């Protein structure tokens, strides 16, 4: 994965540790935040549409200490495109409209930049420390003038906007067909689902991560130096102090949706030993283990396609050899079960990533995407409304050669209105290796309510 743009320098910071329910999908102070899906509408000339779809992201430092945070923006195929550092004083909050990033307007989201002239001003906020103004809480730490050398605020960089936009757009590829015979003999190639066949790179979609770090740096998380470059240590540190939220807005249609950012707690290292942690695909290449919790491997959510329509939002990573940069393979990516409101059910898996009865293309091949969830694209949906169980390897069959973690959300749209929800996590093989079909993580302690062993699953 090629590095494209860097905006950072260096600073030392001592890290600490605190965690709540490690391996649980909960919104608690975390060491890393994930924006699982970001989207920006573009004009015909490729510039961001000021009245169209965009994504807002906010990070709050809930501690009294100041924090350095490293932001990375990734393409839909997980190529790191641009990164930079921000500094949050105690109890500080930082926001970005990703539309501004795609125009190079770093001045609008520079840390502590002057609101009247974003290219000027003290990057760390007032030097008074605001001492004593918050009863019963520690005074917020403002590091001026002790911190130096991080090179923010960056000011506006209009020449970078088209470069960033171009890199993000190039990862979005329409797929007219998918190939399964490269990874499963005897299964013919078949056409991609309609949403992938007609896909364009406008709007552009991507994802972002934010990590508490011990020093400003010029490394992407997929660089070895991100894990070995801070005086022989790692830049990310196990300090659970961030909360965040994601808001999708569209001025032209007058609607908005929001979810909490995906909060990834860090442990003291003992809890992640042997687990496939969130950043392990990058950290392990540098010979170290990440200490952030992994995401899940099975999810449950409702779909509605009568009085409303449904879209599924999926962020995922995968470490199997069935995928290449052109996203042409459709092997054992996932299986799903769809149950309607009369308890009729259909299951898909096996021939492609889905299709116990018939082969079916991979509807969600990108690292991040929002795909229509209907019978046109997903062959196994039995009726207009119901719920779906979506299971990723290795919770399908315990195959550790196909490592994966994911986050799933759903959008419901009705006319000019819409809303978004995070799906329920029904299994996390990366934390609990017994959460494999047919049982998953459902009522494991009592032994009741488990899926029957007659449910089909991939061999």
Long-range contacts (C-beta under 8 A, 24 or more apart in sequence): 1-78, 1-79, 1-80, 1-220, 1-222, 2-79, 3-80, 3-220, 3-223, 4-79, 4-80, 4-81, 4-82, 4-163, 4-164, 4-167, 5-81, 5-82, 5-83, 5-160, 5-163, 5-164, 6-82, 6-83, 6-84, 6-218, 6-219, 7-82, 7-83, 7-84, 7-85, 7-106, 7-151, 7-152, 7-154, 8-70, 8-83, 8-84, 8-85, 8-150, 8-151, 8-216, 8-217, 8-218, 9-85, 9-149, 9-150, 9-151, 9-216, 9-217, 9-218, 10-149, 10-150, 10-215, 10-216, 10-217, 11-68, 11-147, 11-148, 11-149, 11-150, 11-215, 11-216, 12-214, 12-215, 12-230, 12-231, 13-67, 13-68, 13-213, 13-214, 13-215, 13-237, 14-214, 15-212, 15-214, 15-237, 15-238, 15-239, 16-238, 16-239, 17-238, 17-239, 17-240, 17-266, 17-267, 17-268, 18-239, 18-240, 19-240, 19-265, 19-266, 19-267, 19-268, 19-271, 20-240, 20-265, 22-265, 22-267, 22-271, 22-293, 23-271, 23-293, 23-294, 23-428, 23-431, 23-432, 25-295, 25-296, 25-422, 25-425, 26-263, 27-243, 27-260, 27-263, 28-240, 28-243, 28-263, 28-265, 29-62, 29-63, 29-240, 29-241, 29-242, 29-243, 29-263, 29-265, 30-240, 30-242, 30-243, 30-263, 30-264, 30-265, 30-266, 31-211, 31-212, 31-236, 31-237, 31-238, 31-239, 31-240, 31-241, 31-242, 31-264, 31-265, 31-266, 31-291, 31-292, 32-209, 32-210, 32-211, 32-212, 32-236, 32-242, 32-264, 32-266, 32-278, 32-279, 32-292, 33-59, 33-209, 33-210, 33-242, 33-243, 33-244, 33-261, 33-262, 33-263, 33-264, 34-207, 34-208, 34-209, 34-261, 34-262, 34-264, 34-278, 34-315, 34-407, 35-207, 35-208, 35-209, 35-210, 35-246, 35-261, 35-262, 36-207, 36-246, 36-262, 36-313, 36-315, 36-368, 36-407, 36-409, 37-205, 37-207, 37-313, 37-315, 37-368, 37-369, 37-370, 37-409, 38-73, 38-98, 38-205, 38-206, 38-207, 38-208, 38-246, 39-203, 39-204, 39-205, 39-206, 39-248, 39-370, 40-98, 40-99, 40-102, 40-203, 40-204, 41-202, 41-203, 41-250, 42-102, 42-165, 42-169, 42-202, 42-203, 42-204, 46-162, 46-165, 46-166, 46-169, 47-102, 47-103, 47-161, 47-162, 47-165, 48-99, 48-102, 48-103, 48-165, 50-99, 50-251, 51-251, 51-252, 52-203, 52-250, 52-251, 52-252, 53-203, 53-248, 53-249, 53-250, 54-97, 54-98, 54-99, 54-248, 54-249, 54-250, 55-97, 55-98, 55-99, 55-246, 55-247, 55-248, 55-249, 56-95, 56-96, 56-97, 56-98, 56-246, 56-247, 56-248, 56-249, 57-95, 57-96, 57-98, 57-208, 57-210, 57-244, 57-245, 57-246, 57-247, 57-261, 58-93, 58-94, 58-95, 58-96, 58-244, 58-245, 58-247, 59-86, 59-88, 59-93, 59-94, 59-95, 59-210, 59-242, 59-243, 59-244, 59-261, 60-92, 60-93, 60-94, 60-242, 60-243, 60-244, 61-88, 61-89, 61-90, 61-91, 61-92, 61-93, 61-241, 61-242, 62-91, 62-241, 62-242, 62-243, 63-90, 63-91, 63-239, 63-241, 64-90, 64-91, 64-137, 64-138, 64-139, 64-140, 64-141, 65-90, 65-141, 65-241, 66-90, 66-92, 66-124, 66-141, 66-142, 66-143, 66-147, 67-212, 67-239, 67-241, 67-242, 68-150, 68-212, 68-213, 68-214, 68-215, 68-216, 69-94, 69-210, 69-211, 69-212, 69-213, 69-242, 70-210, 70-211, 70-213, 70-216, 70-217, 70-235, 70-236, 71-96, 71-208, 71-209, 71-210, 72-208, 72-209, 72-210, 72-211, 72-220, 72-221, 73-98, 73-101, 73-164, 73-168, 73-206, 73-207, 73-208, 74-206, 74-207, 74-208, 74-209, 74-367, 74-368, 75-167, 75-168, 75-170, 75-171, 75-206, 75-367, 76-168, 76-171, 76-172, 76-205, 76-206, 76-207, 76-366, 76-367, 76-368, 76-369, 77-171, 77-325, 77-327, 77-366, 77-367, 78-222, 78-317, 78-367, 79-167, 79-171, 80-220, 80-221, 80-222, 81-164, 81-167, 81-168, 81-206, 82-160, 82-164, 82-167, 83-219, 83-220, 84-152, 84-154, 85-150, 85-152, 85-213, 85-216, 85-217, 86-111, 86-152, 87-111, 87-112, 87-123, 87-124, 87-143, 87-147, 87-150, 87-152, 89-124, 89-125, 89-140, 89-141, 89-142, 89-143, 90-138, 90-139, 90-140, 90-141, 90-142, 91-134, 91-137, 91-140, 92-125, 92-140, 98-208, 101-161, 101-164, 102-161, 102-164, 102-165, 102-168, 102-204, 103-158, 103-161, 104-156, 104-157, 104-158, 104-159, 104-160, 104-161, 104-162, 104-164, 105-156, 105-158, 105-161, 106-153, 106-154, 106-155, 106-156, 106-157, 106-160, 107-153, 107-154, 107-155, 107-156, 108-156, 110-152, 110-153, 110-154, 110-155, 111-152, 111-153, 112-153, 113-153, 118-153, 118-155, 118-156, 119-153, 119-155, 119-156, 121-153, 123-150, 123-152, 123-153, 149-216, 150-216, 151-216, 165-204, 168-204, 168-206, 169-201, 169-202, 169-204, 170-201, 171-206, 171-366, 172-199, 172-200, 172-201, 172-204, 172-205, 172-366, 173-199, 173-326, 173-327, 174-198, 174-199, 174-200, 175-199, 175-327, 175-328, 175-365, 178-328, 178-329, 178-330, 178-352, 178-361, 178-362, 178-365, 179-328, 179-329, 179-330, 180-329, 180-330, 180-331, 180-351, 180-352, 180-359, 182-329, 183-322, 183-329, 183-331, 184-331, 184-332, 184-351, 187-351, 187-352, 187-359, 188-359, 190-352, 190-359, 190-361, 191-361, 192-361, 193-361, 193-363, 193-371, 193-376, 193-377, 193-378, 194-376, 194-377, 195-363, 195-371, 195-372, 195-377, 196-361, 196-363, 196-365, 196-371, 205-368, 205-369, 205-370, 206-368, 207-315, 207-367, 207-368, 210-242, 210-244, 210-261, 211-235, 211-236, 212-236, 212-237, 212-239, 212-241, 212-242, 213-237, 221-279, 221-282, 222-282, 223-282, 224-285, 224-286, 226-282, 226-286, 227-282, 227-283, 227-286, 227-288, 228-286, 228-287, 228-288, 234-283, 234-288, 236-266, 236-279, 236-290, 236-292, 237-266, 238-266, 238-267, 238-268, 238-269, 238-291, 239-266, 240-265, 240-266, 248-420, 253-416, 254-416, 255-416, 255-417, 255-418, 257-411, 257-418, 257-419, 257-420, 258-420, 259-409, 259-420, 259-421, 259-422, 260-422, 262-295, 262-315, 262-407, 264-292, 264-293, 264-295, 265-292, 265-293, 266-291, 266-292, 266-293, 267-291, 267-292, 267-293, 275-430, 275-431, 276-403, 276-405, 276-430, 277-430, 278-405, 281-317, 281-319, 281-403, 293-431, 294-405, 294-428, 294-430, 294-431, 295-405, 295-406, 295-407, 295-428, 295-430, 296-405, 296-406, 296-407, 296-425, 296-426, 296-427, 296-428, 296-430, 297-391, 297-392, 297-393, 297-394, 297-395, 297-404, 297-405, 297-406, 297-427, 297-428, 297-429, 297-430, 297-435, 298-389, 298-390, 298-391, 298-392, 298-395, 298-425, 298-426, 298-427, 298-428, 298-435, 298-440, 298-441, 299-389, 299-390, 299-406, 299-408, 299-423, 299-424, 299-425, 299-426, 300-387, 300-388, 300-389, 300-390, 300-423, 300-424, 300-426, 301-387, 301-388, 301-390, 301-408, 301-410, 301-421, 301-423, 301-424, 302-385, 302-386, 302-387, 302-388, 302-410, 303-338, 303-373, 303-381, 303-385, 303-386, 303-387, 303-388, 303-410, 304-384, 304-385, 304-412, 305-373, 305-374, 305-375, 305-381, 305-384, 305-385, 306-384, 306-385, 307-414, 308-412, 308-413, 308-414, 309-372, 309-374, 309-412, 309-413, 309-414, 310-372, 310-373, 310-374, 310-410, 310-411, 310-412, 310-413, 311-370, 311-371, 311-372, 311-373, 311-410, 311-411, 311-413, 312-364, 312-370, 312-371, 312-373, 312-390, 312-408, 312-409, 312-410, 312-411, 313-368, 313-369, 313-370, 313-408, 313-409, 313-410, 313-411, 313-420, 314-364, 314-368, 314-369, 314-371, 314-406, 314-407, 314-408, 314-409, 315-367, 315-368, 315-406, 315-407, 315-408, 316-364, 316-367, 316-368, 316-392, 316-404, 316-405, 316-406, 316-407, 317-367, 317-404, 317-405, 317-406, 318-393, 318-402, 318-403, 318-404, 319-402, 319-403, 319-404, 320-393, 320-401, 320-402, 320-403, 320-404, 322-402, 323-365, 327-365, 327-366, 329-362, 330-361, 330-362, 330-365, 332-393, 332-396, 332-399, 332-402, 332-458, 333-362, 333-364, 333-365, 333-392, 333-393, 333-404, 334-364, 334-390, 334-391, 334-392, 334-393, 334-396, 335-391, 335-396, 335-437, 335-457, 335-458, 336-378, 336-380, 336-388, 336-389, 336-390, 336-391, 337-380, 337-388, 337-389, 337-391, 337-455, 338-378, 338-380, 338-381, 338-382, 338-386, 338-387, 338-388, 338-389, 339-382, 339-386, 339-387, 339-388, 339-389, 340-382, 340-383, 340-384, 340-385, 340-386, 341-383, 341-385, 341-386, 342-383, 344-382, 344-383, 345-382, 346-380, 346-381, 346-382, 347-380, 347-455, 347-456, 348-378, 348-379, 348-380, 349-391, 349-396, 349-456, 349-457, 349-458, 350-456, 350-458, 350-459, 354-378, 354-379, 354-380, 355-379, 355-380, 356-456, 370-411, 373-410, 389-426, 390-423, 391-427, 391-437, 391-440, 391-457, 394-429, 394-436, 395-427, 395-429, 395-435, 395-436, 395-437, 395-440, 396-436, 396-437, 396-457, 396-458, 397-436, 397-437, 397-457, 397-458, 397-459, 398-429, 398-433, 398-436, 403-430, 405-430
